[in-house]
């Protein structure tokens, strides 16, 4: 039995539009834990949710509106057409082997705008 099975995770960030990921987060989060929904489900998406699990585990569910599909497509088109230069936003790049350093740097925010982790 691993730690997740014994206790659960404190915070789950669902950064995808997949409602399966939300279902998984509800299963994995600990009693009193939180779920942040950052990914935007498609309009009209529905989920069959056992609210007794959310209630019994006292889960805090927080949504964060990011952008619609149309907003994202428009932004990608502007980037692709080079009408917007996003390279200037990336201030630091770390290889995947230095992931912990990247997270530590992001936590301090020292001289950083966007930090990228690469292969």
Biopython code that builds the backbone (N, CA, C, O; Angstrom):
import numpy as np
from Bio.PDB.StructureBuilder import StructureBuilder

atoms = [
    (1, "UNK", "N", (0.845, -1.179, 0.000)),
    (1, "UNK", "CA", (0.000, 0.000, 0.000)),
    (1, "UNK", "C", (0.890, 1.241, 0.000)),
    (1, "UNK", "O", (1.764, 1.378, 0.856)),
    (2, "UNK", "N", (0.669, 2.147, -0.959)),
    (2, "UNK", "CA", (1.484, 3.358, -1.023)),
    (2, "UNK", "C", (0.828, 4.494, -0.237)),
    (2, "UNK", "O", (-0.279, 4.350, 0.282)),
    (3, "UNK", "N", (1.526, 5.615, -0.163)),
    (3, "UNK", "CA", (1.048, 6.755, 0.616)),
    (3, "UNK", "C", (-0.297, 7.262, 0.121)),
    (3, "UNK", "O", (-1.159, 7.615, 0.925)),
    (4, "UNK", "N", (-0.487, 7.303, -1.207)),
    (4, "UNK", "CA", (-1.752, 7.782, -1.755)),
    (4, "UNK", "C", (-2.903, 6.904, -1.298)),
    (4, "UNK", "O", (-3.980, 7.409, -0.980)),
    (5, "UNK", "N", (-2.687, 5.596, -1.262)),
    (5, "UNK", "CA", (-3.742, 4.688, -0.825)),
    (5, "UNK", "C", (-4.018, 4.842, 0.664)),
    (5, "UNK", "O", (-5.159, 4.677, 1.096)),
    (6, "UNK", "N", (-3.001, 5.153, 1.452)),
    (6, "UNK", "CA", (-3.167, 5.292, 2.894)),
    (6, "UNK", "C", (-3.823, 6.616, 3.267)),
    (6, "UNK", "O", (-4.720, 6.650, 4.110)),
    (7, "UNK", "N", (-3.384, 7.696, 2.650)),
    (7, "UNK", "CA", (-3.781, 9.025, 3.089)),
    (7, "UNK", "C", (-4.412, 9.848, 1.982)),
    (7, "UNK", "O", (-5.444, 10.485, 2.196)),
    (8, "UNK", "N", (-3.815, 9.844, 0.815)),
    (8, "UNK", "CA", (-4.282, 10.673, -0.283)),
    (8, "UNK", "C", (-3.398, 11.886, -0.467)),
    (8, "UNK", "O", (-2.534, 12.181, 0.359)),
    (9, "UNK", "N", (-3.628, 12.578, -1.562)),
    (9, "UNK", "CA", (-2.831, 13.763, -1.850)),
    (9, "UNK", "C", (-3.529, 14.999, -1.307)),
    (9, "UNK", "O", (-4.753, 15.027, -1.177)),
    (10, "UNK", "N", (-2.738, 16.024, -0.988)),
    (10, "UNK", "CA", (-3.289, 17.249, -0.407)),
    (10, "UNK", "C", (-4.046, 18.068, -1.446)),
    (10, "UNK", "O", (-5.167, 18.514, -1.201)),
    (11, "UNK", "N", (-3.421, 18.263, -2.614)),
    (11, "UNK", "CA", (-4.002, 19.105, -3.657)),
    (11, "UNK", "C", (-3.836, 18.415, -5.001)),
    (11, "UNK", "O", (-2.752, 17.932, -5.328)),
    (12, "UNK", "N", (-4.904, 18.369, -5.773)),
    (12, "UNK", "CA", (-4.848, 17.869, -7.143)),
    (12, "UNK", "C", (-5.181, 19.034, -8.065)),
    (12, "UNK", "O", (-6.182, 19.723, -7.872)),
    (13, "UNK", "N", (-4.337, 19.249, -9.063)),
    (13, "UNK", "CA", (-4.584, 20.290, -10.061)),
    (13, "UNK", "C", (-4.964, 19.587, -11.351)),
    (13, "UNK", "O", (-4.146, 18.890, -11.951)),
    (14, "UNK", "N", (-6.192, 19.769, -11.772)),
    (14, "UNK", "CA", (-6.666, 19.173, -13.014)),
    (14, "UNK", "C", (-6.461, 20.216, -14.108)),
    (14, "UNK", "O", (-7.252, 21.147, -14.257)),
    (15, "UNK", "N", (-5.386, 20.039, -14.867)),
    (15, "UNK", "CA", (-5.004, 21.017, -15.886)),
    (15, "UNK", "C", (-5.322, 20.504, -17.277)),
    (15, "UNK", "O", (-4.595, 20.779, -18.231)),
    (16, "UNK", "N", (-6.403, 19.765, -17.389)),
    (16, "UNK", "CA", (-6.849, 19.223, -18.666)),
    (16, "UNK", "C", (-8.358, 19.324, -18.710)),
    (16, "UNK", "O", (-9.004, 19.449, -17.670)),
    (17, "UNK", "N", (-8.920, 19.274, -19.888)),
    (17, "UNK", "CA", (-10.378, 19.330, -20.005)),
    (17, "UNK", "C", (-11.014, 17.965, -19.764)),
    (17, "UNK", "O", (-12.239, 17.841, -19.793)),
    (18, "UNK", "N", (-10.204, 16.948, -19.526)),
    (18, "UNK", "CA", (-10.689, 15.594, -19.319)),
    (18, "UNK", "C", (-11.448, 15.465, -18.001)),
    (18, "UNK", "O", (-10.885, 15.686, -16.929)),
    (19, "UNK", "N", (-12.715, 15.111, -18.087)),
    (19, "UNK", "CA", (-13.499, 14.922, -16.873)),
    (19, "UNK", "C", (-13.090, 13.646, -16.144)),
    (19, "UNK", "O", (-13.344, 13.509, -14.948)),
    (20, "UNK", "N", (-12.457, 12.710, -16.857)),
    (20, "UNK", "CA", (-11.904, 11.515, -16.210)),
    (20, "UNK", "C", (-10.818, 11.927, -15.222)),
    (20, "UNK", "O", (-10.684, 11.325, -14.157)),
    (21, "UNK", "N", (-10.048, 12.946, -15.572)),
    (21, "UNK", "CA", (-9.007, 13.437, -14.665)),
    (21, "UNK", "C", (-9.634, 13.995, -13.390)),
    (21, "UNK", "O", (-9.075, 13.832, -12.305)),
    (22, "UNK", "N", (-10.779, 14.646, -13.506)),
    (22, "UNK", "CA", (-11.488, 15.148, -12.325)),
    (22, "UNK", "C", (-11.963, 13.980, -11.467)),
    (22, "UNK", "O", (-11.824, 14.012, -10.244)),
    (23, "UNK", "N", (-12.517, 12.959, -12.094)),
    (23, "UNK", "CA", (-12.952, 11.768, -11.352)),
    (23, "UNK", "C", (-11.774, 11.135, -10.618)),
    (23, "UNK", "O", (-11.897, 10.754, -9.454)),
    (24, "UNK", "N", (-10.633, 11.024, -11.297)),
    (24, "UNK", "CA", (-9.429, 10.461, -10.682)),
    (24, "UNK", "C", (-8.975, 11.310, -9.499)),
    (24, "UNK", "O", (-8.581, 10.778, -8.462)),
    (25, "UNK", "N", (-9.031, 12.625, -9.656)),
    (25, "UNK", "CA", (-8.617, 13.526, -8.577)),
    (25, "UNK", "C", (-9.491, 13.339, -7.342)),
    (25, "UNK", "O", (-8.989, 13.360, -6.219)),
    (26, "UNK", "N", (-10.782, 13.158, -7.541)),
    (26, "UNK", "CA", (-11.696, 12.936, -6.414)),
    (26, "UNK", "C", (-11.318, 11.666, -5.677)),
    (26, "UNK", "O", (-11.401, 11.609, -4.450)),
    (27, "UNK", "N", (-10.904, 10.649, -6.415)),
    (27, "UNK", "CA", (-10.490, 9.396, -5.787)),
    (27, "UNK", "C", (-9.170, 9.547, -5.032)),
    (27, "UNK", "O", (-8.998, 8.957, -3.965)),
    (28, "UNK", "N", (-8.243, 10.328, -5.573)),
    (28, "UNK", "CA", (-6.888, 10.411, -5.024)),
    (28, "UNK", "C", (-6.715, 11.415, -3.887)),
    (28, "UNK", "O", (-5.829, 11.254, -3.047)),
    (29, "UNK", "N", (-7.553, 12.446, -3.856)),
    (29, "UNK", "CA", (-7.354, 13.489, -2.857)),
    (29, "UNK", "C", (-7.717, 12.969, -1.461)),
    (29, "UNK", "O", (-8.631, 12.160, -1.298)),
    (30, "UNK", "N", (-6.980, 13.452, -0.468)),
    (30, "UNK", "CA", (-7.205, 13.020, 0.911)),
    (30, "UNK", "C", (-8.446, 13.692, 1.491)),
    (30, "UNK", "O", (-8.990, 14.626, 0.900)),
    (31, "UNK", "N", (-8.881, 13.218, 2.632)),
    (31, "UNK", "CA", (-9.976, 13.861, 3.348)),
    (31, "UNK", "C", (-9.525, 15.276, 3.709)),
    (31, "UNK", "O", (-8.459, 15.462, 4.297)),
    (32, "UNK", "N", (-10.334, 16.266, 3.357)),
    (32, "UNK", "CA", (-9.992, 17.657, 3.611)),
    (32, "UNK", "C", (-9.113, 18.263, 2.533)),
    (32, "UNK", "O", (-8.693, 19.414, 2.651)),
    (33, "UNK", "N", (-8.826, 17.499, 1.475)),
    (33, "UNK", "CA", (-7.970, 17.979, 0.402)),
    (33, "UNK", "C", (-8.704, 18.898, -0.551)),
    (33, "UNK", "O", (-9.902, 19.141, -0.409)),
    (34, "UNK", "N", (-7.969, 19.403, -1.522)),
    (34, "UNK", "CA", (-8.530, 20.355, -2.486)),
    (34, "UNK", "C", (-8.256, 19.910, -3.911)),
    (34, "UNK", "O", (-7.251, 19.263, -4.205)),
    (35, "UNK", "N", (-9.180, 20.278, -4.783)),
    (35, "UNK", "CA", (-9.014, 20.043, -6.216)),
    (35, "UNK", "C", (-9.181, 21.383, -6.917)),
    (35, "UNK", "O", (-10.189, 22.066, -6.736)),
    (36, "UNK", "N", (-8.177, 21.761, -7.727)),
    (36, "UNK", "CA", (-8.248, 22.968, -8.541)),
    (36, "UNK", "C", (-8.480, 22.540, -9.980)),
    (36, "UNK", "O", (-7.666, 21.831, -10.571)),
    (37, "UNK", "N", (-9.594, 22.978, -10.530)),
    (37, "UNK", "CA", (-9.896, 22.691, -11.937)),
    (37, "UNK", "C", (-9.412, 23.857, -12.769)),
    (37, "UNK", "O", (-10.042, 24.914, -12.807)),
    (38, "UNK", "N", (-8.273, 23.656, -13.442)),
    (38, "UNK", "CA", (-7.688, 24.687, -14.278)),
    (38, "UNK", "C", (-8.012, 24.443, -15.749)),
    (38, "UNK", "O", (-8.152, 25.386, -16.527)),
    (39, "UNK", "N", (-8.131, 23.179, -16.121)),
    (39, "UNK", "CA", (-8.492, 22.839, -17.496)),
    (39, "UNK", "C", (-9.961, 23.133, -17.724)),
    (39, "UNK", "O", (-10.780, 22.915, -16.831)),
    (40, "UNK", "N", (-10.306, 23.618, -18.893)),
    (40, "UNK", "CA", (-11.682, 24.011, -19.186)),
    (40, "UNK", "C", (-12.373, 22.909, -19.980)),
    (40, "UNK", "O", (-12.002, 22.651, -21.126)),
    (41, "UNK", "N", (-13.384, 22.248, -19.381)),
    (41, "UNK", "CA", (-14.133, 21.236, -20.135)),
    (41, "UNK", "C", (-14.875, 21.883, -21.301)),
    (41, "UNK", "O", (-15.205, 23.069, -21.263)),
    (42, "UNK", "N", (-15.129, 21.094, -22.327)),
    (42, "UNK", "CA", (-15.883, 21.595, -23.478)),
    (42, "UNK", "C", (-17.284, 22.000, -23.044)),
    (42, "UNK", "O", (-17.842, 21.427, -22.108)),
    (43, "UNK", "N", (-17.845, 22.985, -23.725)),
    (43, "UNK", "CA", (-19.190, 23.450, -23.411)),
    (43, "UNK", "C", (-20.174, 22.281, -23.499)),
    (43, "UNK", "O", (-20.179, 21.532, -24.476)),
    (44, "UNK", "N", (-20.994, 22.141, -22.478)),
    (44, "UNK", "CA", (-21.989, 21.068, -22.444)),
    (44, "UNK", "C", (-21.484, 19.768, -21.842)),
    (44, "UNK", "O", (-22.241, 18.802, -21.745)),
    (45, "UNK", "N", (-20.199, 19.722, -21.430)),
    (45, "UNK", "CA", (-19.648, 18.505, -20.817)),
    (45, "UNK", "C", (-20.377, 18.206, -19.523)),
    (45, "UNK", "O", (-20.686, 19.101, -18.736)),
    (46, "UNK", "N", (-20.643, 16.932, -19.323)),
    (46, "UNK", "CA", (-21.351, 16.513, -18.114)),
    (46, "UNK", "C", (-20.590, 15.370, -17.459)),
    (46, "UNK", "O", (-19.855, 14.634, -18.116)),
    (47, "UNK", "N", (-20.781, 15.236, -16.148)),
    (47, "UNK", "CA", (-20.115, 14.180, -15.397)),
    (47, "UNK", "C", (-21.127, 13.565, -14.439)),
    (47, "UNK", "O", (-21.943, 14.267, -13.842)),
    (48, "UNK", "N", (-21.061, 12.252, -14.304)),
    (48, "UNK", "CA", (-21.887, 11.546, -13.330)),
    (48, "UNK", "C", (-21.043, 11.445, -12.066)),
    (48, "UNK", "O", (-20.142, 10.610, -11.983)),
    (49, "UNK", "N", (-21.331, 12.285, -11.091)),
    (49, "UNK", "CA", (-20.490, 12.449, -9.925)),
    (49, "UNK", "C", (-21.193, 11.981, -8.658)),
    (49, "UNK", "O", (-22.310, 12.408, -8.365)),
    (50, "UNK", "N", (-20.537, 11.105, -7.911)),
    (50, "UNK", "CA", (-21.066, 10.660, -6.625)),
    (50, "UNK", "C", (-20.719, 11.726, -5.586)),
    (50, "UNK", "O", (-19.631, 11.710, -5.010)),
    (51, "UNK", "N", (-21.634, 12.636, -5.355)),
    (51, "UNK", "CA", (-21.387, 13.759, -4.454)),
    (51, "UNK", "C", (-21.156, 13.308, -3.017)),
    (51, "UNK", "O", (-20.590, 14.060, -2.224)),
    (52, "UNK", "N", (-21.583, 12.090, -2.664)),
    (52, "UNK", "CA", (-21.342, 11.619, -1.302)),
    (52, "UNK", "C", (-19.846, 11.469, -1.039)),
    (52, "UNK", "O", (-19.404, 11.638, 0.098)),
    (53, "UNK", "N", (-19.049, 11.149, -2.084)),
    (53, "UNK", "CA", (-17.588, 11.073, -1.922)),
    (53, "UNK", "C", (-17.009, 12.450, -1.658)),
    (53, "UNK", "O", (-16.166, 12.620, -0.777)),
    (54, "UNK", "N", (-17.463, 13.433, -2.425)),
    (54, "UNK", "CA", (-16.980, 14.807, -2.248)),
    (54, "UNK", "C", (-17.346, 15.294, -0.853)),
    (54, "UNK", "O", (-16.532, 15.916, -0.170)),
    (55, "UNK", "N", (-18.576, 15.008, -0.433)),
    (55, "UNK", "CA", (-19.066, 15.440, 0.877)),
    (55, "UNK", "C", (-18.335, 14.716, 2.006)),
    (55, "UNK", "O", (-17.854, 15.355, 2.942)),
    (56, "UNK", "N", (-18.247, 13.383, 1.927)),
    (56, "UNK", "CA", (-17.634, 12.593, 2.997)),
    (56, "UNK", "C", (-16.147, 12.899, 3.154)),
    (56, "UNK", "O", (-15.616, 12.874, 4.265)),
    (57, "UNK", "N", (-15.485, 13.184, 2.049)),
    (57, "UNK", "CA", (-14.055, 13.485, 2.104)),
    (57, "UNK", "C", (-13.797, 14.971, 2.360)),
    (57, "UNK", "O", (-12.646, 15.389, 2.486)),
    (58, "UNK", "N", (-14.862, 15.765, 2.436)),
    (58, "UNK", "CA", (-14.756, 17.207, 2.679)),
    (58, "UNK", "C", (-13.794, 17.870, 1.697)),
    (58, "UNK", "O", (-12.909, 18.634, 2.083)),
    (59, "UNK", "N", (-13.992, 17.558, 0.423)),
    (59, "UNK", "CA", (-13.126, 18.070, -0.636)),
    (59, "UNK", "C", (-13.526, 19.501, -0.999)),
    (59, "UNK", "O", (-14.707, 19.807, -1.169)),
    (60, "UNK", "N", (-12.533, 20.359, -1.111)),
    (60, "UNK", "CA", (-12.753, 21.711, -1.609)),
    (60, "UNK", "C", (-12.507, 21.679, -3.106)),
    (60, "UNK", "O", (-11.421, 21.308, -3.552)),
    (61, "UNK", "N", (-13.497, 22.062, -3.875)),
    (61, "UNK", "CA", (-13.404, 22.065, -5.333)),
    (61, "UNK", "C", (-13.399, 23.518, -5.797)),
    (61, "UNK", "O", (-14.364, 24.254, -5.589)),
    (62, "UNK", "N", (-12.291, 23.920, -6.434)),
    (62, "UNK", "CA", (-12.125, 25.298, -6.876)),
    (62, "UNK", "C", (-11.959, 25.300, -8.391)),
    (62, "UNK", "O", (-11.155, 24.544, -8.939)),
    (63, "UNK", "N", (-12.720, 26.149, -9.056)),
    (63, "UNK", "CA", (-12.562, 26.286, -10.502)),
    (63, "UNK", "C", (-11.821, 27.573, -10.805)),
    (63, "UNK", "O", (-11.876, 28.538, -10.044)),
    (64, "UNK", "N", (-11.127, 27.568, -11.932)),
    (64, "UNK", "CA", (-10.379, 28.741, -12.355)),
    (64, "UNK", "C", (-10.549, 28.876, -13.852)),
    (64, "UNK", "O", (-10.005, 28.079, -14.617)),
    (65, "UNK", "N", (-11.298, 29.877, -14.275)),
    (65, "UNK", "CA", (-11.520, 30.067, -15.703)),
    (65, "UNK", "C", (-10.222, 30.498, -16.361)),
    (65, "UNK", "O", (-9.607, 31.484, -15.955)),
    (66, "UNK", "N", (-9.818, 29.776, -17.352)),
    (66, "UNK", "CA", (-8.573, 30.106, -18.049)),
    (66, "UNK", "C", (-8.907, 30.752, -19.391)),
    (66, "UNK", "O", (-8.722, 31.957, -19.563)),
    (67, "UNK", "N", (-9.384, 29.976, -20.318)),
    (67, "UNK", "CA", (-9.707, 30.487, -21.650)),
    (67, "UNK", "C", (-10.602, 29.474, -22.346)),
    (67, "UNK", "O", (-10.562, 28.279, -22.053)),
    (68, "UNK", "N", (-11.399, 29.969, -23.262)),
    (68, "UNK", "CA", (-12.253, 29.071, -24.040)),
    (68, "UNK", "C", (-11.424, 28.435, -25.148)),
    (68, "UNK", "O", (-10.288, 28.842, -25.391)),
    (69, "UNK", "N", (-11.988, 27.443, -25.816)),
    (69, "UNK", "CA", (-11.309, 26.820, -26.957)),
    (69, "UNK", "C", (-10.998, 27.872, -28.026)),
    (69, "UNK", "O", (-9.916, 27.867, -28.615)),
    (70, "UNK", "N", (-11.959, 28.776, -28.272)),
    (70, "UNK", "CA", (-11.752, 29.827, -29.283)),
    (70, "UNK", "C", (-10.629, 30.778, -28.859)),
    (70, "UNK", "O", (-9.804, 31.173, -29.682)),
    (71, "UNK", "N", (-10.601, 31.146, -27.565)),
    (71, "UNK", "CA", (-9.530, 32.007, -27.062)),
    (71, "UNK", "C", (-8.166, 31.357, -27.278)),
    (71, "UNK", "O", (-7.222, 32.009, -27.725)),
    (72, "UNK", "N", (-8.072, 30.076, -26.958)),
    (72, "UNK", "CA", (-6.814, 29.349, -27.096)),
    (72, "UNK", "C", (-6.381, 29.270, -28.558)),
    (72, "UNK", "O", (-5.211, 29.490, -28.873)),
    (73, "UNK", "N", (-7.323, 28.955, -29.452)),
    (73, "UNK", "CA", (-6.996, 28.887, -30.886)),
    (73, "UNK", "C", (-6.520, 30.238, -31.404)),
    (73, "UNK", "O", (-5.559, 30.311, -32.169)),
    (74, "UNK", "N", (-7.196, 31.309, -30.984)),
    (74, "UNK", "CA", (-6.794, 32.641, -31.437)),
    (74, "UNK", "C", (-5.389, 32.988, -30.930)),
    (74, "UNK", "O", (-4.572, 33.534, -31.671)),
    (75, "UNK", "N", (-5.122, 32.666, -29.667)),
    (75, "UNK", "CA", (-3.791, 32.935, -29.103)),
    (75, "UNK", "C", (-2.721, 32.151, -29.849)),
    (75, "UNK", "O", (-1.667, 32.696, -30.178)),
    (76, "UNK", "N", (-2.984, 30.871, -30.120)),
    (76, "UNK", "CA", (-2.006, 30.058, -30.852)),
    (76, "UNK", "C", (-1.783, 30.585, -32.265)),
    (76, "UNK", "O", (-0.657, 30.566, -32.763)),
    (77, "UNK", "N", (-2.841, 31.054, -32.913)),
    (77, "UNK", "CA", (-2.694, 31.633, -34.252)),
    (77, "UNK", "C", (-1.846, 32.900, -34.217)),
    (77, "UNK", "O", (-1.016, 33.118, -35.099)),
    (78, "UNK", "N", (-2.054, 33.740, -33.196)),
    (78, "UNK", "CA", (-1.260, 34.964, -33.066)),
    (78, "UNK", "C", (0.215, 34.635, -32.820)),
    (78, "UNK", "O", (1.105, 35.303, -33.347)),
    (79, "UNK", "N", (0.461, 33.600, -32.016)),
    (79, "UNK", "CA", (1.847, 33.181, -31.753)),
    (79, "UNK", "C", (2.463, 32.593, -33.022)),
    (79, "UNK", "O", (3.590, 32.929, -33.386)),
    (80, "UNK", "N", (1.713, 31.711, -33.692)),
    (80, "UNK", "CA", (2.206, 31.059, -34.901)),
    (80, "UNK", "C", (2.501, 32.061, -36.018)),
    (80, "UNK", "O", (3.463, 31.893, -36.768)),
    (81, "UNK", "N", (1.675, 33.100, -36.127)),
    (81, "UNK", "CA", (1.882, 34.104, -37.169)),
    (81, "UNK", "C", (2.930, 35.141, -36.775)),
    (81, "UNK", "O", (3.221, 36.069, -37.530)),
    (82, "UNK", "N", (3.486, 34.965, -35.586)),
    (82, "UNK", "CA", (4.534, 35.853, -35.051)),
    (82, "UNK", "C", (4.048, 37.286, -34.817)),
    (82, "UNK", "O", (4.845, 38.224, -34.777)),
    (83, "UNK", "N", (2.729, 37.440, -34.664)),
    (83, "UNK", "CA", (2.178, 38.750, -34.317)),
    (83, "UNK", "C", (2.432, 39.048, -32.835)),
    (83, "UNK", "O", (2.412, 40.199, -32.399)),
    (84, "UNK", "N", (2.667, 37.992, -32.093)),
    (84, "UNK", "CA", (3.005, 38.124, -30.672)),
    (84, "UNK", "C", (4.298, 37.358, -30.434)),
    (84, "UNK", "O", (4.422, 36.200, -30.831)),
    (85, "UNK", "N", (5.258, 38.008, -29.785)),
    (85, "UNK", "CA", (6.539, 37.371, -29.471)),
    (85, "UNK", "C", (6.489, 36.869, -28.024)),
    (85, "UNK", "O", (6.593, 37.654, -27.082)),
    (86, "UNK", "N", (6.331, 35.570, -27.862)),
    (86, "UNK", "CA", (6.252, 35.009, -26.509)),
    (86, "UNK", "C", (7.625, 34.605, -25.976)),
    (86, "UNK", "O", (7.770, 34.334, -24.784)),
    (87, "UNK", "N", (8.634, 34.561, -26.850)),
    (87, "UNK", "CA", (9.966, 34.154, -26.400)),
    (87, "UNK", "C", (10.502, 35.087, -25.323)),
    (87, "UNK", "O", (11.250, 34.657, -24.445)),
    (88, "UNK", "N", (10.128, 36.350, -25.385)),
    (88, "UNK", "CA", (10.608, 37.307, -24.390)),
    (88, "UNK", "C", (10.012, 37.047, -23.009)),
    (88, "UNK", "O", (10.525, 37.550, -22.009)),
    (89, "UNK", "N", (8.938, 36.268, -22.945)),
    (89, "UNK", "CA", (8.322, 35.943, -21.660)),
    (89, "UNK", "C", (9.069, 34.841, -20.921)),
    (89, "UNK", "O", (9.011, 34.767, -19.694)),
    (90, "UNK", "N", (9.775, 33.977, -21.667)),
    (90, "UNK", "CA", (10.516, 32.866, -21.067)),
    (90, "UNK", "C", (11.852, 33.401, -20.565)),
    (90, "UNK", "O", (12.730, 33.769, -21.346)),
    (91, "UNK", "N", (11.981, 33.434, -19.254)),
    (91, "UNK", "CA", (13.196, 33.990, -18.662)),
    (91, "UNK", "C", (14.195, 32.919, -18.251)),
    (91, "UNK", "O", (15.386, 33.204, -18.131)),
    (92, "UNK", "N", (13.731, 31.687, -18.032)),
    (92, "UNK", "CA", (14.623, 30.609, -17.587)),
    (92, "UNK", "C", (14.163, 29.282, -18.179)),
    (92, "UNK", "O", (12.967, 29.024, -18.317)),
    (93, "UNK", "N", (15.143, 28.448, -18.525)),
    (93, "UNK", "CA", (14.871, 27.109, -19.048)),
    (93, "UNK", "C", (15.716, 26.109, -18.265)),
    (93, "UNK", "O", (16.910, 26.320, -18.052)),
    (94, "UNK", "N", (15.077, 25.013, -17.837)),
    (94, "UNK", "CA", (15.766, 23.954, -17.096)),
    (94, "UNK", "C", (15.555, 22.623, -17.807)),
    (94, "UNK", "O", (14.474, 22.371, -18.341)),
    (95, "UNK", "N", (16.584, 21.761, -17.820)),
    (95, "UNK", "CA", (16.370, 20.406, -18.348)),
    (95, "UNK", "C", (15.535, 19.608, -17.350)),
    (95, "UNK", "O", (15.490, 19.939, -16.165)),
    (96, "UNK", "N", (14.888, 18.576, -17.824)),
    (96, "UNK", "CA", (14.011, 17.781, -16.961)),
    (96, "UNK", "C", (14.772, 17.202, -15.756)),
    (96, "UNK", "O", (14.184, 16.960, -14.702)),
    (97, "UNK", "N", (16.067, 16.987, -15.923)),
    (97, "UNK", "CA", (16.868, 16.461, -14.809)),
    (97, "UNK", "C", (16.982, 17.472, -13.662)),
    (97, "UNK", "O", (17.316, 17.097, -12.538)),
    (98, "UNK", "N", (16.707, 18.745, -13.939)),
    (98, "UNK", "CA", (16.754, 19.796, -12.912)),
    (98, "UNK", "C", (15.352, 20.301, -12.553)),
    (98, "UNK", "O", (15.173, 21.463, -12.191)),
    (99, "UNK", "N", (14.379, 19.418, -12.659)),
    (99, "UNK", "CA", (12.997, 19.812, -12.391)),
    (99, "UNK", "C", (12.829, 20.414, -11.001)),
    (99, "UNK", "O", (12.143, 21.424, -10.845)),
    (100, "UNK", "N", (13.442, 19.813, -10.000)),
    (100, "UNK", "CA", (13.297, 20.340, -8.641)),
    (100, "UNK", "C", (13.856, 21.757, -8.539)),
    (100, "UNK", "O", (13.273, 22.614, -7.875)),
    (101, "UNK", "N", (14.985, 21.998, -9.199)),
    (101, "UNK", "CA", (15.556, 23.351, -9.214)),
    (101, "UNK", "C", (14.587, 24.339, -9.866)),
    (101, "UNK", "O", (14.432, 25.469, -9.401)),
    (102, "UNK", "N", (13.936, 23.899, -10.952)),
    (102, "UNK", "CA", (12.979, 24.767, -11.645)),
    (102, "UNK", "C", (11.812, 25.119, -10.728)),
    (102, "UNK", "O", (11.384, 26.272, -10.675)),
    (103, "UNK", "N", (11.296, 24.116, -10.001)),
    (103, "UNK", "CA", (10.185, 24.379, -9.079)),
    (103, "UNK", "C", (10.629, 25.265, -7.927)),
    (103, "UNK", "O", (9.883, 26.146, -7.498)),
    (104, "UNK", "N", (11.833, 25.041, -7.424)),
    (104, "UNK", "CA", (12.356, 25.895, -6.352)),
    (104, "UNK", "C", (12.478, 27.339, -6.836)),
    (104, "UNK", "O", (12.125, 28.276, -6.119)),
    (105, "UNK", "N", (12.976, 27.505, -8.046)),
    (105, "UNK", "CA", (13.113, 28.836, -8.631)),
    (105, "UNK", "C", (11.734, 29.483, -8.805)),
    (105, "UNK", "O", (11.546, 30.656, -8.482)),
    (106, "UNK", "N", (10.781, 28.714, -9.316)),
    (106, "UNK", "CA", (9.430, 29.240, -9.512)),
    (106, "UNK", "C", (8.812, 29.660, -8.174)),
    (106, "UNK", "O", (8.103, 30.664, -8.099)),
    (107, "UNK", "N", (9.082, 28.894, -7.137)),
    (107, "UNK", "CA", (8.537, 29.208, -5.816)),
    (107, "UNK", "C", (9.046, 30.562, -5.323)),
    (107, "UNK", "O", (8.287, 31.336, -4.740)),
    (108, "UNK", "N", (10.326, 30.849, -5.555)),
    (108, "UNK", "CA", (10.877, 32.133, -5.119)),
    (108, "UNK", "C", (10.478, 33.257, -6.073)),
    (108, "UNK", "O", (10.321, 34.405, -5.659)),
    (109, "UNK", "N", (10.315, 32.918, -7.355)),
    (109, "UNK", "CA", (9.957, 33.921, -8.351)),
    (109, "UNK", "C", (11.070, 34.905, -8.666)),
    (109, "UNK", "O", (10.839, 35.913, -9.334)),
    (110, "UNK", "N", (12.274, 34.621, -8.191)),
    (110, "UNK", "CA", (13.398, 35.546, -8.339)),
    (110, "UNK", "C", (13.765, 35.768, -9.807)),
    (110, "UNK", "O", (14.197, 34.846, -10.500)),
    (111, "UNK", "N", (13.584, 37.008, -10.267)),
    (111, "UNK", "CA", (13.907, 37.408, -11.639)),
    (111, "UNK", "C", (13.307, 36.479, -12.684)),
    (111, "UNK", "O", (13.927, 36.230, -13.718)),
    (112, "UNK", "N", (12.113, 35.964, -12.430)),
    (112, "UNK", "CA", (11.504, 35.011, -13.352)),
    (112, "UNK", "C", (10.134, 35.485, -13.819)),
    (112, "UNK", "O", (9.331, 35.988, -13.033)),
    (113, "UNK", "N", (9.886, 35.315, -15.100)),
    (113, "UNK", "CA", (8.557, 35.560, -15.659)),
    (113, "UNK", "C", (7.920, 34.203, -15.946)),
    (113, "UNK", "O", (6.895, 33.852, -15.362)),
    (114, "UNK", "N", (8.538, 33.445, -16.849)),
    (114, "UNK", "CA", (8.094, 32.094, -17.183)),
    (114, "UNK", "C", (9.298, 31.175, -17.136)),
    (114, "UNK", "O", (10.359, 31.499, -17.668)),
    (115, "UNK", "N", (9.129, 30.031, -16.498)),
    (115, "UNK", "CA", (10.178, 29.029, -16.401)),
    (115, "UNK", "C", (9.725, 27.800, -17.162)),
    (115, "UNK", "O", (8.628, 27.288, -16.939)),
    (116, "UNK", "N", (10.573, 27.330, -18.062)),
    (116, "UNK", "CA", (10.237, 26.187, -18.918)),
    (116, "UNK", "C", (11.110, 24.993, -18.540)),
    (116, "UNK", "O", (12.308, 25.139, -18.298)),
    (117, "UNK", "N", (10.494, 23.809, -18.492)),
    (117, "UNK", "CA", (11.216, 22.561, -18.279)),
    (117, "UNK", "C", (11.212, 21.818, -19.604)),
    (117, "UNK", "O", (10.156, 21.589, -20.193)),
    (118, "UNK", "N", (12.412, 21.436, -20.077)),
    (118, "UNK", "CA", (12.546, 20.762, -21.359)),
    (118, "UNK", "C", (13.045, 19.339, -21.159)),
    (118, "UNK", "O", (13.418, 18.949, -20.053)),
    (119, "UNK", "N", (13.047, 18.574, -22.236)),
    (119, "UNK", "CA", (13.562, 17.195, -22.188)),
    (119, "UNK", "C", (15.028, 17.186, -21.895)),
    (119, "UNK", "O", (15.634, 16.118, -21.816)),
]
sb = StructureBuilder()
sb.init_structure("model")
sb.init_model(0)
sb.init_chain("A")
sb.init_seg("    ")
for serial, (resi, resn, name, xyz) in enumerate(atoms, 1):
    if name == "N":
        sb.init_residue(resn, " ", resi, " ")
    sb.init_atom(name, np.array(xyz, "f"), 0.0, 1.0, " ", f" {name:<3s}", serial, name[0])
structure = sb.get_structure()
